[in-house]
C-alpha cells in the first residue's frame, strides 16, 4: 500500500487513480499512523511552499514524513512535494523545508513566462530507476514558478550548498538527476537512495508519466536497487 499524503494541496485523487492504473493500491490520508504503516509514501502538491509546510505541521504529519524519509522505504515527491525536500525556499521570503536534500528553491529568472506551464522535454543519462524504458527527451507536464537549484557534476549531482551528497561520499547515496530547460537548466527529477522526486506531474503526463509510476510501483513491490 502506498500512502498519498493529503495536506490540503493539489488534486490528490488523480495521483491515487494513476497508481490504480499501474496496478498498485494507494490511499489518500492525513493520518500519521497510515503514513508510518505504508510500504511507500508519496508527497504530491501544488501551491505555496510556506503554506504547505505550515499545513504539514498543523496536521501533525511532519514527524511521520521525516520517518518516511529515513531511507528505509521508497518515497516519491511530486511538484511541490519535490521542492519541500530541500532546505529552503525564497518564495515570499526565505522559509525552511524538510531539509532532506541540501539546497534552495528559487524563482525562474526573468525573460520567460512564469509559471512554466505545459509540456517540456526531460533529458536523462539512462541511470535513473524511475526512467527505465523512457527515452531521453520524452515530454512531461509541468506547472511551477520555482525550482530547486541542483548543479551538474561528471557522474552525479549535488544540491547547492550540499555537503558530500555528490561523488558517493561515505554513508550518503549519490544524488542523480534528469534535466529540463526553461530559461535555465534545472533538475526535473532526482533520485537519492530510496528518495525519488519529480518537478513535473507524472499523473498528468500520459504515456511516459504512467511508465514512470509503473517504475516506482516496481520499486515498491520489489525493493529499490
mmCIF file of the C-alpha atoms, coordinates in Angstrom:
data_MODEL
# 
_entry.id   MODEL 
# 
loop_
_atom_site.group_PDB 
_atom_site.id 
_atom_site.type_symbol 
_atom_site.label_atom_id 
_atom_site.label_alt_id 
_atom_site.label_comp_id 
_atom_site.label_asym_id 
_atom_site.label_entity_id 
_atom_site.label_seq_id 
_atom_site.pdbx_PDB_ins_code 
_atom_site.Cartn_x 
_atom_site.Cartn_y 
_atom_site.Cartn_z 
_atom_site.occupancy 
_atom_site.B_iso_or_equiv 
_atom_site.pdbx_formal_charge 
_atom_site.auth_seq_id 
_atom_site.auth_comp_id 
_atom_site.auth_asym_id 
_atom_site.auth_atom_id 
_atom_site.pdbx_PDB_model_num 
ATOM 1   C CA . UNK A 1 1   ? 0.000  0.000  0.000   1.00 0.00 ? 1   UNK A CA 1 
ATOM 2   C CA . UNK A 1 2   ? 1.170  3.495  -0.900  1.00 0.00 ? 2   UNK A CA 1 
ATOM 3   C CA . UNK A 1 3   ? 0.184  6.397  1.343   1.00 0.00 ? 3   UNK A CA 1 
ATOM 4   C CA . UNK A 1 4   ? -0.531 9.596  -0.601  1.00 0.00 ? 4   UNK A CA 1 
ATOM 5   C CA . UNK A 1 5   ? -0.134 12.402 1.928   1.00 0.00 ? 5   UNK A CA 1 
ATOM 6   C CA . UNK A 1 6   ? -3.049 14.846 1.993   1.00 0.00 ? 6   UNK A CA 1 
ATOM 7   C CA . UNK A 1 7   ? -2.155 18.244 3.432   1.00 0.00 ? 7   UNK A CA 1 
ATOM 8   C CA . UNK A 1 8   ? -4.712 20.272 1.514   1.00 0.00 ? 8   UNK A CA 1 
ATOM 9   C CA . UNK A 1 9   ? -2.654 20.922 -1.608  1.00 0.00 ? 9   UNK A CA 1 
ATOM 10  C CA . UNK A 1 10  ? -3.395 19.595 -5.086  1.00 0.00 ? 10  UNK A CA 1 
ATOM 11  C CA . UNK A 1 11  ? -5.720 17.094 -6.760  1.00 0.00 ? 11  UNK A CA 1 
ATOM 12  C CA . UNK A 1 12  ? -4.680 14.003 -4.856  1.00 0.00 ? 12  UNK A CA 1 
ATOM 13  C CA . UNK A 1 13  ? -7.406 11.856 -6.363  1.00 0.00 ? 13  UNK A CA 1 
ATOM 14  C CA . UNK A 1 14  ? -5.638 11.913 -9.737  1.00 0.00 ? 14  UNK A CA 1 
ATOM 15  C CA . UNK A 1 15  ? -2.468 10.569 -8.116  1.00 0.00 ? 15  UNK A CA 1 
ATOM 16  C CA . UNK A 1 16  ? -4.425 7.835  -6.343  1.00 0.00 ? 16  UNK A CA 1 
ATOM 17  C CA . UNK A 1 17  ? -6.184 6.832  -9.583  1.00 0.00 ? 17  UNK A CA 1 
ATOM 18  C CA . UNK A 1 18  ? -2.921 6.825  -11.544 1.00 0.00 ? 18  UNK A CA 1 
ATOM 19  C CA . UNK A 1 19  ? -1.409 4.290  -9.169  1.00 0.00 ? 19  UNK A CA 1 
ATOM 20  C CA . UNK A 1 20  ? -4.543 2.196  -9.529  1.00 0.00 ? 20  UNK A CA 1 
ATOM 21  C CA . UNK A 1 21  ? -3.989 2.201  -13.288 1.00 0.00 ? 21  UNK A CA 1 
ATOM 22  C CA . UNK A 1 22  ? -0.483 0.794  -12.863 1.00 0.00 ? 22  UNK A CA 1 
ATOM 23  C CA . UNK A 1 23  ? -1.665 -1.940 -10.501 1.00 0.00 ? 23  UNK A CA 1 
ATOM 24  C CA . UNK A 1 24  ? -0.692 -0.873 -7.013  1.00 0.00 ? 24  UNK A CA 1 
ATOM 25  C CA . UNK A 1 25  ? -3.131 0.276  -4.308  1.00 0.00 ? 25  UNK A CA 1 
ATOM 26  C CA . UNK A 1 26  ? -2.814 3.779  -2.930  1.00 0.00 ? 26  UNK A CA 1 
ATOM 27  C CA . UNK A 1 27  ? -4.766 5.607  -0.261  1.00 0.00 ? 27  UNK A CA 1 
ATOM 28  C CA . UNK A 1 28  ? -5.038 9.360  0.316   1.00 0.00 ? 28  UNK A CA 1 
ATOM 29  C CA . UNK A 1 29  ? -4.536 10.070 4.008   1.00 0.00 ? 29  UNK A CA 1 
ATOM 30  C CA . UNK A 1 30  ? -3.960 12.745 6.633   1.00 0.00 ? 30  UNK A CA 1 
ATOM 31  C CA . UNK A 1 31  ? -3.208 10.172 9.329   1.00 0.00 ? 31  UNK A CA 1 
ATOM 32  C CA . UNK A 1 32  ? 0.398  9.917  10.575  1.00 0.00 ? 32  UNK A CA 1 
ATOM 33  C CA . UNK A 1 33  ? -0.184 6.271  11.515  1.00 0.00 ? 33  UNK A CA 1 
ATOM 34  C CA . UNK A 1 34  ? -1.197 5.418  7.938   1.00 0.00 ? 34  UNK A CA 1 
ATOM 35  C CA . UNK A 1 35  ? 1.999  7.081  6.690   1.00 0.00 ? 35  UNK A CA 1 
ATOM 36  C CA . UNK A 1 36  ? 4.046  5.045  9.169   1.00 0.00 ? 36  UNK A CA 1 
ATOM 37  C CA . UNK A 1 37  ? 2.401  1.770  8.158   1.00 0.00 ? 37  UNK A CA 1 
ATOM 38  C CA . UNK A 1 38  ? 2.597  2.267  4.379   1.00 0.00 ? 38  UNK A CA 1 
ATOM 39  C CA . UNK A 1 39  ? 5.072  0.366  2.199   1.00 0.00 ? 39  UNK A CA 1 
ATOM 40  C CA . UNK A 1 40  ? 5.861  3.626  0.389   1.00 0.00 ? 40  UNK A CA 1 
ATOM 41  C CA . UNK A 1 41  ? 4.916  7.274  0.705   1.00 0.00 ? 41  UNK A CA 1 
ATOM 42  C CA . UNK A 1 42  ? 4.014  9.850  -1.949  1.00 0.00 ? 42  UNK A CA 1 
ATOM 43  C CA . UNK A 1 43  ? 4.052  13.586 -1.206  1.00 0.00 ? 43  UNK A CA 1 
ATOM 44  C CA . UNK A 1 44  ? 2.331  15.458 -4.054  1.00 0.00 ? 44  UNK A CA 1 
ATOM 45  C CA . UNK A 1 45  ? 1.037  19.015 -4.074  1.00 0.00 ? 45  UNK A CA 1 
ATOM 46  C CA . UNK A 1 46  ? 0.615  22.392 -5.701  1.00 0.00 ? 46  UNK A CA 1 
ATOM 47  C CA . UNK A 1 47  ? 0.707  25.876 -4.235  1.00 0.00 ? 47  UNK A CA 1 
ATOM 48  C CA . UNK A 1 48  ? 2.884  27.868 -1.861  1.00 0.00 ? 48  UNK A CA 1 
ATOM 49  C CA . UNK A 1 49  ? 5.928  26.347 -0.154  1.00 0.00 ? 49  UNK A CA 1 
ATOM 50  C CA . UNK A 1 50  ? 5.441  28.023 3.243   1.00 0.00 ? 50  UNK A CA 1 
ATOM 51  C CA . UNK A 1 51  ? 1.718  27.266 3.410   1.00 0.00 ? 51  UNK A CA 1 
ATOM 52  C CA . UNK A 1 52  ? 2.444  23.622 2.677   1.00 0.00 ? 52  UNK A CA 1 
ATOM 53  C CA . UNK A 1 53  ? 4.983  23.350 5.487   1.00 0.00 ? 53  UNK A CA 1 
ATOM 54  C CA . UNK A 1 54  ? 2.543  25.077 7.864   1.00 0.00 ? 54  UNK A CA 1 
ATOM 55  C CA . UNK A 1 55  ? -0.237 22.635 6.926   1.00 0.00 ? 55  UNK A CA 1 
ATOM 56  C CA . UNK A 1 56  ? 2.015  19.615 7.417   1.00 0.00 ? 56  UNK A CA 1 
ATOM 57  C CA . UNK A 1 57  ? 2.921  20.900 10.871  1.00 0.00 ? 57  UNK A CA 1 
ATOM 58  C CA . UNK A 1 58  ? -0.691 21.730 11.772  1.00 0.00 ? 58  UNK A CA 1 
ATOM 59  C CA . UNK A 1 59  ? -1.836 18.237 10.797  1.00 0.00 ? 59  UNK A CA 1 
ATOM 60  C CA . UNK A 1 60  ? 0.944  16.591 12.813  1.00 0.00 ? 60  UNK A CA 1 
ATOM 61  C CA . UNK A 1 61  ? 2.404  14.966 9.690   1.00 0.00 ? 61  UNK A CA 1 
ATOM 62  C CA . UNK A 1 62  ? 5.981  16.242 9.887   1.00 0.00 ? 62  UNK A CA 1 
ATOM 63  C CA . UNK A 1 63  ? 7.327  13.527 12.243  1.00 0.00 ? 63  UNK A CA 1 
ATOM 64  C CA . UNK A 1 64  ? 5.787  10.748 10.125  1.00 0.00 ? 64  UNK A CA 1 
ATOM 65  C CA . UNK A 1 65  ? 7.160  12.337 6.955   1.00 0.00 ? 65  UNK A CA 1 
ATOM 66  C CA . UNK A 1 66  ? 10.650 12.512 8.423   1.00 0.00 ? 66  UNK A CA 1 
ATOM 67  C CA . UNK A 1 67  ? 10.425 8.826  9.345   1.00 0.00 ? 67  UNK A CA 1 
ATOM 68  C CA . UNK A 1 68  ? 9.296  8.069  5.779   1.00 0.00 ? 68  UNK A CA 1 
ATOM 69  C CA . UNK A 1 69  ? 12.402 9.882  4.525   1.00 0.00 ? 69  UNK A CA 1 
ATOM 70  C CA . UNK A 1 70  ? 14.899 7.916  6.632   1.00 0.00 ? 70  UNK A CA 1 
ATOM 71  C CA . UNK A 1 71  ? 15.875 5.767  3.635   1.00 0.00 ? 71  UNK A CA 1 
ATOM 72  C CA . UNK A 1 72  ? 14.090 2.589  4.719   1.00 0.00 ? 72  UNK A CA 1 
ATOM 73  C CA . UNK A 1 73  ? 11.160 2.864  2.275   1.00 0.00 ? 73  UNK A CA 1 
ATOM 74  C CA . UNK A 1 74  ? 10.564 4.256  -1.208  1.00 0.00 ? 74  UNK A CA 1 
ATOM 75  C CA . UNK A 1 75  ? 9.414  7.879  -1.183  1.00 0.00 ? 75  UNK A CA 1 
ATOM 76  C CA . UNK A 1 76  ? 8.146  9.917  -4.139  1.00 0.00 ? 76  UNK A CA 1 
ATOM 77  C CA . UNK A 1 77  ? 7.777  13.704 -4.087  1.00 0.00 ? 77  UNK A CA 1 
ATOM 78  C CA . UNK A 1 78  ? 5.757  15.333 -6.871  1.00 0.00 ? 78  UNK A CA 1 
ATOM 79  C CA . UNK A 1 79  ? 5.849  19.033 -7.868  1.00 0.00 ? 79  UNK A CA 1 
ATOM 80  C CA . UNK A 1 80  ? 5.592  20.980 -4.585  1.00 0.00 ? 80  UNK A CA 1 
ATOM 81  C CA . UNK A 1 81  ? 6.312  17.713 -2.767  1.00 0.00 ? 81  UNK A CA 1 
ATOM 82  C CA . UNK A 1 82  ? 9.649  17.665 -4.617  1.00 0.00 ? 82  UNK A CA 1 
ATOM 83  C CA . UNK A 1 83  ? 10.522 21.230 -3.623  1.00 0.00 ? 83  UNK A CA 1 
ATOM 84  C CA . UNK A 1 84  ? 9.671  20.592 0.044   1.00 0.00 ? 84  UNK A CA 1 
ATOM 85  C CA . UNK A 1 85  ? 12.540 18.080 0.239   1.00 0.00 ? 85  UNK A CA 1 
ATOM 86  C CA . UNK A 1 86  ? 15.074 20.914 0.000   1.00 0.00 ? 86  UNK A CA 1 
ATOM 87  C CA . UNK A 1 87  ? 16.461 23.105 2.780   1.00 0.00 ? 87  UNK A CA 1 
ATOM 88  C CA . UNK A 1 88  ? 14.888 26.462 1.998   1.00 0.00 ? 88  UNK A CA 1 
ATOM 89  C CA . UNK A 1 89  ? 12.720 28.349 -0.482  1.00 0.00 ? 89  UNK A CA 1 
ATOM 90  C CA . UNK A 1 90  ? 12.899 32.023 -1.430  1.00 0.00 ? 90  UNK A CA 1 
ATOM 91  C CA . UNK A 1 91  ? 9.161  32.067 -2.189  1.00 0.00 ? 91  UNK A CA 1 
ATOM 92  C CA . UNK A 1 92  ? 7.605  35.001 -0.268  1.00 0.00 ? 92  UNK A CA 1 
ATOM 93  C CA . UNK A 1 93  ? 10.769 35.312 1.831   1.00 0.00 ? 93  UNK A CA 1 
ATOM 94  C CA . UNK A 1 94  ? 13.063 32.502 2.881   1.00 0.00 ? 94  UNK A CA 1 
ATOM 95  C CA . UNK A 1 95  ? 11.448 29.591 4.694   1.00 0.00 ? 95  UNK A CA 1 
ATOM 96  C CA . UNK A 1 96  ? 12.582 26.158 5.810   1.00 0.00 ? 96  UNK A CA 1 
ATOM 97  C CA . UNK A 1 97  ? 11.695 22.927 4.065   1.00 0.00 ? 97  UNK A CA 1 
ATOM 98  C CA . UNK A 1 98  ? 12.174 19.319 5.123   1.00 0.00 ? 98  UNK A CA 1 
ATOM 99  C CA . UNK A 1 99  ? 15.934 19.725 4.531   1.00 0.00 ? 99  UNK A CA 1 
ATOM 100 C CA . UNK A 1 100 ? 16.447 16.165 3.306   1.00 0.00 ? 100 UNK A CA 1 
ATOM 101 C CA . UNK A 1 101 ? 18.316 17.395 0.218   1.00 0.00 ? 101 UNK A CA 1 
ATOM 102 C CA . UNK A 1 102 ? 20.580 20.392 0.964   1.00 0.00 ? 102 UNK A CA 1 
ATOM 103 C CA . UNK A 1 103 ? 19.788 23.302 -1.310  1.00 0.00 ? 103 UNK A CA 1 
ATOM 104 C CA . UNK A 1 104 ? 17.499 26.208 -2.101  1.00 0.00 ? 104 UNK A CA 1 
ATOM 105 C CA . UNK A 1 105 ? 14.335 26.598 -4.178  1.00 0.00 ? 105 UNK A CA 1 
ATOM 106 C CA . UNK A 1 106 ? 14.458 29.689 -6.423  1.00 0.00 ? 106 UNK A CA 1 
ATOM 107 C CA . UNK A 1 107 ? 12.095 31.515 -8.781  1.00 0.00 ? 107 UNK A CA 1 
ATOM 108 C CA . UNK A 1 108 ? 12.712 31.213 -12.503 1.00 0.00 ? 108 UNK A CA 1 
ATOM 109 C CA . UNK A 1 109 ? 14.811 34.107 -13.839 1.00 0.00 ? 109 UNK A CA 1 
ATOM 110 C CA . UNK A 1 110 ? 13.137 36.900 -15.791 1.00 0.00 ? 110 UNK A CA 1 
ATOM 111 C CA . UNK A 1 111 ? 12.764 36.552 -19.517 1.00 0.00 ? 111 UNK A CA 1 
ATOM 112 C CA . UNK A 1 112 ? 10.355 33.615 -19.697 1.00 0.00 ? 112 UNK A CA 1 
ATOM 113 C CA . UNK A 1 113 ? 6.678  33.389 -18.870 1.00 0.00 ? 113 UNK A CA 1 
ATOM 114 C CA . UNK A 1 114 ? 6.079  32.250 -15.312 1.00 0.00 ? 114 UNK A CA 1 
ATOM 115 C CA . UNK A 1 115 ? 4.691  29.835 -14.322 1.00 0.00 ? 115 UNK A CA 1 
ATOM 116 C CA . UNK A 1 116 ? 6.396  27.271 -16.506 1.00 0.00 ? 116 UNK A CA 1 
ATOM 117 C CA . UNK A 1 117 ? 3.230  25.504 -17.638 1.00 0.00 ? 117 UNK A CA 1 
ATOM 118 C CA . UNK A 1 118 ? 2.706  22.757 -20.169 1.00 0.00 ? 118 UNK A CA 1 
ATOM 119 C CA . UNK A 1 119 ? 4.751  20.050 -21.864 1.00 0.00 ? 119 UNK A CA 1 
ATOM 120 C CA . UNK A 1 120 ? 8.533  20.057 -21.919 1.00 0.00 ? 120 UNK A CA 1 
ATOM 121 C CA . UNK A 1 121 ? 11.337 17.623 -22.672 1.00 0.00 ? 121 UNK A CA 1 
ATOM 122 C CA . UNK A 1 122 ? 13.178 15.815 -19.888 1.00 0.00 ? 122 UNK A CA 1 
ATOM 123 C CA . UNK A 1 123 ? 16.694 14.511 -20.560 1.00 0.00 ? 123 UNK A CA 1 
ATOM 124 C CA . UNK A 1 124 ? 18.453 11.773 -18.641 1.00 0.00 ? 124 UNK A CA 1 
ATOM 125 C CA . UNK A 1 125 ? 21.563 9.642  -18.977 1.00 0.00 ? 125 UNK A CA 1 
ATOM 126 C CA . UNK A 1 126 ? 19.881 6.261  -18.508 1.00 0.00 ? 126 UNK A CA 1 
ATOM 127 C CA . UNK A 1 127 ? 20.992 5.854  -14.889 1.00 0.00 ? 127 UNK A CA 1 
ATOM 128 C CA . UNK A 1 128 ? 17.725 6.691  -13.097 1.00 0.00 ? 128 UNK A CA 1 
ATOM 129 C CA . UNK A 1 129 ? 15.470 3.884  -11.901 1.00 0.00 ? 129 UNK A CA 1 
ATOM 130 C CA . UNK A 1 130 ? 12.303 5.919  -12.499 1.00 0.00 ? 130 UNK A CA 1 
ATOM 131 C CA . UNK A 1 131 ? 13.206 6.460  -16.158 1.00 0.00 ? 131 UNK A CA 1 
ATOM 132 C CA . UNK A 1 132 ? 13.750 2.830  -17.167 1.00 0.00 ? 132 UNK A CA 1 
ATOM 133 C CA . UNK A 1 133 ? 12.110 2.331  -20.547 1.00 0.00 ? 133 UNK A CA 1 
ATOM 134 C CA . UNK A 1 134 ? 11.544 6.080  -21.000 1.00 0.00 ? 134 UNK A CA 1 
ATOM 135 C CA . UNK A 1 135 ? 13.514 7.724  -23.817 1.00 0.00 ? 135 UNK A CA 1 
ATOM 136 C CA . UNK A 1 136 ? 15.709 10.732 -23.133 1.00 0.00 ? 136 UNK A CA 1 
ATOM 137 C CA . UNK A 1 137 ? 13.812 13.757 -24.372 1.00 0.00 ? 137 UNK A CA 1 
ATOM 138 C CA . UNK A 1 138 ? 10.350 12.399 -23.544 1.00 0.00 ? 138 UNK A CA 1 
ATOM 139 C CA . UNK A 1 139 ? 7.755  15.053 -22.750 1.00 0.00 ? 139 UNK A CA 1 
ATOM 140 C CA . UNK A 1 140 ? 6.231  15.552 -19.293 1.00 0.00 ? 140 UNK A CA 1 
ATOM 141 C CA . UNK A 1 141 ? 3.698  18.048 -17.956 1.00 0.00 ? 141 UNK A CA 1 
ATOM 142 C CA . UNK A 1 142 ? 4.877  20.916 -15.719 1.00 0.00 ? 142 UNK A CA 1 
ATOM 143 C CA . UNK A 1 143 ? 3.168  23.648 -13.672 1.00 0.00 ? 143 UNK A CA 1 
ATOM 144 C CA . UNK A 1 144 ? 5.579  25.619 -11.452 1.00 0.00 ? 144 UNK A CA 1 
ATOM 145 C CA . UNK A 1 145 ? 7.165  29.019 -10.861 1.00 0.00 ? 145 UNK A CA 1 
ATOM 146 C CA . UNK A 1 146 ? 10.051 27.857 -8.651  1.00 0.00 ? 146 UNK A CA 1 
ATOM 147 C CA . UNK A 1 147 ? 12.667 25.135 -8.992  1.00 0.00 ? 147 UNK A CA 1 
ATOM 148 C CA . UNK A 1 148 ? 15.328 23.579 -6.708  1.00 0.00 ? 148 UNK A CA 1 
ATOM 149 C CA . UNK A 1 149 ? 18.879 24.568 -7.607  1.00 0.00 ? 149 UNK A CA 1 
ATOM 150 C CA . UNK A 1 150 ? 20.876 21.425 -8.388  1.00 0.00 ? 150 UNK A CA 1 
ATOM 151 C CA . UNK A 1 151 ? 24.222 21.608 -10.203 1.00 0.00 ? 151 UNK A CA 1 
ATOM 152 C CA . UNK A 1 152 ? 25.754 19.169 -12.665 1.00 0.00 ? 152 UNK A CA 1 
ATOM 153 C CA . UNK A 1 153 ? 28.817 17.055 -11.972 1.00 0.00 ? 153 UNK A CA 1 
ATOM 154 C CA . UNK A 1 154 ? 30.550 14.389 -14.055 1.00 0.00 ? 154 UNK A CA 1 
ATOM 155 C CA . UNK A 1 155 ? 28.712 11.316 -12.746 1.00 0.00 ? 155 UNK A CA 1 
ATOM 156 C CA . UNK A 1 156 ? 26.363 12.671 -10.090 1.00 0.00 ? 156 UNK A CA 1 
ATOM 157 C CA . UNK A 1 157 ? 24.806 15.911 -8.954  1.00 0.00 ? 157 UNK A CA 1 
ATOM 158 C CA . UNK A 1 158 ? 24.924 17.971 -5.809  1.00 0.00 ? 158 UNK A CA 1 
ATOM 159 C CA . UNK A 1 159 ? 22.361 20.352 -4.405  1.00 0.00 ? 159 UNK A CA 1 
ATOM 160 C CA . UNK A 1 160 ? 23.524 23.938 -3.957  1.00 0.00 ? 160 UNK A CA 1 
ATOM 161 C CA . UNK A 1 161 ? 25.123 24.253 -0.531  1.00 0.00 ? 161 UNK A CA 1 
ATOM 162 C CA . UNK A 1 162 ? 25.190 20.473 -0.042  1.00 0.00 ? 162 UNK A CA 1 
ATOM 163 C CA . UNK A 1 163 ? 27.788 18.645 1.983   1.00 0.00 ? 163 UNK A CA 1 
ATOM 164 C CA . UNK A 1 164 ? 29.078 15.424 0.452   1.00 0.00 ? 164 UNK A CA 1 
ATOM 165 C CA . UNK A 1 165 ? 25.950 14.341 -1.448  1.00 0.00 ? 165 UNK A CA 1 
ATOM 166 C CA . UNK A 1 166 ? 27.814 14.007 -4.728  1.00 0.00 ? 166 UNK A CA 1 
ATOM 167 C CA . UNK A 1 167 ? 30.502 11.536 -5.766  1.00 0.00 ? 167 UNK A CA 1 
ATOM 168 C CA . UNK A 1 168 ? 29.332 8.804  -3.405  1.00 0.00 ? 168 UNK A CA 1 
ATOM 169 C CA . UNK A 1 169 ? 30.577 10.254 -0.109  1.00 0.00 ? 169 UNK A CA 1 
ATOM 170 C CA . UNK A 1 170 ? 30.723 7.589  2.643   1.00 0.00 ? 170 UNK A CA 1 
ATOM 171 C CA . UNK A 1 171 ? 27.342 6.939  4.185   1.00 0.00 ? 171 UNK A CA 1 
ATOM 172 C CA . UNK A 1 172 ? 25.459 9.094  1.661   1.00 0.00 ? 172 UNK A CA 1 
ATOM 173 C CA . UNK A 1 173 ? 23.773 7.841  -1.513  1.00 0.00 ? 173 UNK A CA 1 
ATOM 174 C CA . UNK A 1 174 ? 24.637 9.560  -4.782  1.00 0.00 ? 174 UNK A CA 1 
ATOM 175 C CA . UNK A 1 175 ? 22.153 12.171 -5.945  1.00 0.00 ? 175 UNK A CA 1 
ATOM 176 C CA . UNK A 1 176 ? 21.309 11.783 -9.649  1.00 0.00 ? 176 UNK A CA 1 
ATOM 177 C CA . UNK A 1 177 ? 19.069 13.951 -11.799 1.00 0.00 ? 177 UNK A CA 1 
ATOM 178 C CA . UNK A 1 178 ? 17.132 14.261 -15.041 1.00 0.00 ? 178 UNK A CA 1 
ATOM 179 C CA . UNK A 1 179 ? 17.143 17.683 -16.672 1.00 0.00 ? 179 UNK A CA 1 
ATOM 180 C CA . UNK A 1 180 ? 14.839 20.199 -18.325 1.00 0.00 ? 180 UNK A CA 1 
ATOM 181 C CA . UNK A 1 181 ? 15.383 23.614 -19.925 1.00 0.00 ? 181 UNK A CA 1 
ATOM 182 C CA . UNK A 1 182 ? 13.189 26.650 -19.330 1.00 0.00 ? 182 UNK A CA 1 
ATOM 183 C CA . UNK A 1 183 ? 15.230 29.825 -19.440 1.00 0.00 ? 183 UNK A CA 1 
ATOM 184 C CA . UNK A 1 184 ? 17.731 27.920 -17.323 1.00 0.00 ? 184 UNK A CA 1 
ATOM 185 C CA . UNK A 1 185 ? 18.615 24.270 -16.952 1.00 0.00 ? 185 UNK A CA 1 
ATOM 186 C CA . UNK A 1 186 ? 17.021 22.707 -13.888 1.00 0.00 ? 186 UNK A CA 1 
ATOM 187 C CA . UNK A 1 187 ? 16.665 19.263 -12.349 1.00 0.00 ? 187 UNK A CA 1 
ATOM 188 C CA . UNK A 1 188 ? 13.256 17.964 -13.426 1.00 0.00 ? 188 UNK A CA 1 
ATOM 189 C CA . UNK A 1 189 ? 13.674 14.814 -11.312 1.00 0.00 ? 189 UNK A CA 1 
ATOM 190 C CA . UNK A 1 190 ? 16.080 13.416 -8.760  1.00 0.00 ? 190 UNK A CA 1 
ATOM 191 C CA . UNK A 1 191 ? 16.929 10.104 -7.147  1.00 0.00 ? 191 UNK A CA 1 
ATOM 192 C CA . UNK A 1 192 ? 18.905 9.730  -3.947  1.00 0.00 ? 192 UNK A CA 1 
ATOM 193 C CA . UNK A 1 193 ? 18.822 6.270  -2.395  1.00 0.00 ? 193 UNK A CA 1 
ATOM 194 C CA . UNK A 1 194 ? 15.166 5.462  -1.719  1.00 0.00 ? 194 UNK A CA 1 
ATOM 195 C CA . UNK A 1 195 ? 14.093 9.072  -2.299  1.00 0.00 ? 195 UNK A CA 1 
ATOM 196 C CA . UNK A 1 196 ? 12.613 9.853  -5.718  1.00 0.00 ? 196 UNK A CA 1 
ATOM 197 C CA . UNK A 1 197 ? 11.076 13.150 -6.801  1.00 0.00 ? 197 UNK A CA 1 
ATOM 198 C CA . UNK A 1 198 ? 9.782  14.892 -9.920  1.00 0.00 ? 198 UNK A CA 1 
ATOM 199 C CA . UNK A 1 199 ? 9.066  18.551 -10.610 1.00 0.00 ? 199 UNK A CA 1 
ATOM 200 C CA . UNK A 1 200 ? 6.599  17.546 -13.331 1.00 0.00 ? 200 UNK A CA 1 
ATOM 201 C CA . UNK A 1 201 ? 3.278  15.785 -12.740 1.00 0.00 ? 201 UNK A CA 1 
ATOM 202 C CA . UNK A 1 202 ? 3.593  12.131 -13.825 1.00 0.00 ? 202 UNK A CA 1 
ATOM 203 C CA . UNK A 1 203 ? -0.127 11.580 -13.188 1.00 0.00 ? 203 UNK A CA 1 
ATOM 204 C CA . UNK A 1 204 ? -0.860 14.237 -15.869 1.00 0.00 ? 204 UNK A CA 1 
ATOM 205 C CA . UNK A 1 205 ? 1.877  13.165 -18.279 1.00 0.00 ? 205 UNK A CA 1 
ATOM 206 C CA . UNK A 1 206 ? 0.043  10.417 -20.153 1.00 0.00 ? 206 UNK A CA 1 
ATOM 207 C CA . UNK A 1 207 ? 2.118  7.526  -21.508 1.00 0.00 ? 207 UNK A CA 1 
ATOM 208 C CA . UNK A 1 208 ? 5.516  8.357  -20.063 1.00 0.00 ? 208 UNK A CA 1 
ATOM 209 C CA . UNK A 1 209 ? 4.088  9.582  -16.783 1.00 0.00 ? 209 UNK A CA 1 
ATOM 210 C CA . UNK A 1 210 ? 2.313  6.267  -16.295 1.00 0.00 ? 210 UNK A CA 1 
ATOM 211 C CA . UNK A 1 211 ? 5.503  4.415  -17.193 1.00 0.00 ? 211 UNK A CA 1 
ATOM 212 C CA . UNK A 1 212 ? 7.367  6.404  -14.530 1.00 0.00 ? 212 UNK A CA 1 
ATOM 213 C CA . UNK A 1 213 ? 4.717  5.494  -11.940 1.00 0.00 ? 213 UNK A CA 1 
ATOM 214 C CA . UNK A 1 214 ? 4.972  1.857  -13.051 1.00 0.00 ? 214 UNK A CA 1 
ATOM 215 C CA . UNK A 1 215 ? 8.708  2.043  -12.383 1.00 0.00 ? 215 UNK A CA 1 
ATOM 216 C CA . UNK A 1 216 ? 8.082  3.470  -8.915  1.00 0.00 ? 216 UNK A CA 1 
ATOM 217 C CA . UNK A 1 217 ? 5.498  0.751  -8.270  1.00 0.00 ? 217 UNK A CA 1 
ATOM 218 C CA . UNK A 1 218 ? 8.125  -1.851 -9.249  1.00 0.00 ? 218 UNK A CA 1 
ATOM 219 C CA . UNK A 1 219 ? 10.492 -0.328 -6.692  1.00 0.00 ? 219 UNK A CA 1 
ATOM 220 C CA . UNK A 1 220 ? 7.768  -0.580 -4.046  1.00 0.00 ? 220 UNK A CA 1 
ATOM 221 C CA . UNK A 1 221 ? 6.935  -4.181 -4.915  1.00 0.00 ? 221 UNK A CA 1 
ATOM 222 C CA . UNK A 1 222 ? 10.464 -5.447 -5.334  1.00 0.00 ? 222 UNK A CA 1 
ATOM 223 C CA . UNK A 1 223 ? 12.631 -3.122 -3.316  1.00 0.00 ? 223 UNK A CA 1 
ATOM 224 C CA . UNK A 1 224 ? 14.894 -0.381 -4.619  1.00 0.00 ? 224 UNK A CA 1 
ATOM 225 C CA . UNK A 1 225 ? 18.180 -1.455 -6.133  1.00 0.00 ? 225 UNK A CA 1 
# 
